[in-house]
Amino acid sequence: MTEPKPATKDPICGMTVDETTAIHAEHAGKTFYFCSVLCRQKFLAMPAGAEPTGPTARLRY
């Protein structure tokens, strides 16, 4: 039996991503994982202190 891969949600779009292969970024001591470069760019462009929470975070910055 194989072990499941660690999965998490992209904080921008809410898509489930595989932590072992996903694009990521560090912020405030935490690692965030993304489905695409575009979601990572949106995350990095967010104002300081903002916390994305999935599909509701699809705001344009």
Wavefront OBJ file of the C-alpha trace (Angstrom):
o trace
v 0.000 0.000 0.000
v 1.376 3.444 -0.887
v 1.335 6.390 1.491
v -0.865 9.334 0.516
v 0.918 12.456 -0.663
v 0.617 15.515 1.585
v -2.064 17.806 0.187
v -3.106 21.321 1.001
v -5.249 24.060 -0.525
v -3.984 26.943 -2.626
v -4.772 30.023 -0.483
v -5.788 32.062 -3.544
v -8.084 29.769 -5.551
v -8.805 26.968 -3.076
v -7.576 24.191 -5.380
v -6.079 21.138 -3.645
v -2.368 20.823 -4.438
v 0.331 18.241 -3.697
v 2.870 19.794 -1.305
v 5.698 17.675 -2.736
v 5.377 19.151 -6.248
v 3.522 22.465 -5.843
v 4.964 25.938 -6.300
v 5.437 27.547 -2.886
v 6.350 30.731 -1.046
v 7.302 31.592 2.531
v 5.408 34.317 4.382
v 5.395 35.181 8.092
v 7.196 31.950 8.939
v 4.671 29.758 7.106
v 4.948 27.922 3.787
v 2.083 28.421 1.330
v 1.544 26.158 -1.700
v 0.030 27.159 -5.048
v -1.499 25.508 -8.105
v 0.170 27.949 -10.505
v 2.643 30.775 -10.864
v -0.310 33.164 -11.279
v -1.770 32.263 -7.857
v 1.689 32.645 -6.289
v 2.092 36.070 -7.915
v -1.329 37.187 -6.640
v -0.389 36.019 -3.144
v 2.952 37.844 -3.199
v 1.246 41.026 -4.428
v -1.204 41.103 -1.510
v -0.848 43.899 1.040
v 1.164 43.070 4.161
v -0.938 41.440 6.844
v -3.633 40.209 4.454
v -4.555 36.541 4.847
v -6.077 34.871 1.785
v -8.783 32.289 2.464
v -9.414 30.392 -0.739
v -11.886 31.262 -3.502
v -13.018 34.425 -1.723
v -9.474 35.720 -2.109
v -9.748 35.983 -5.883
v -9.400 39.736 -5.671
v -7.283 41.607 -8.163
v -4.359 43.466 -6.666
l 1 2 3 4 5 6 7 8 9 10 11 12 13 14 15 16 17 18 19 20 21 22 23 24 25 26 27 28 29 30 31 32 33 34 35 36 37 38 39 40 41 42 43 44 45 46 47 48 49 50 51 52 53 54 55 56 57 58 59 60 61
